[in-house]
Amino acid sequence: MPFDPDLVIKQLCPLFARQADELIDLHEHARKRVLPGRCVQCYFRLQGAANPQAKSALVPLRSWLEANIEVVAKGSQNQVLETVPLSLEAADLEGYCRGMMTQFREDRAYRLPQLTLEFQYKAAA
């Protein structure tokens, strides 16, 4: 099912009235497919503010984010080394980022002076 930002945001509005700025940012960035990291940040902020009913309402958004955004590892010359699927299992953005950094430090053997991780939208199929 294609992501309809208008529909998803409309369903979230009553549950997240105090997070209107996050909803507006999320809507704009998702619709235009820009600033994927900001979309992930908005998701975690909404999740952090959610009661149990609201958390279940975030499932369609989470599914869309995980289907459309990935984490890209780049070397010092900005070359793409690897892409990793987005999996929003963490409690917050900091925990997610720390987990990804740990995964790359402990599970990879890149011998580079610099390694950068960033969010990006997957290429359209």
Beta strands, then each sheet from edge to edge (+ up, - down):
strand 1: 69-74
strand 2: 80-85
strand 3: 116-121
sheet 1: 2+ 1- 3+
end
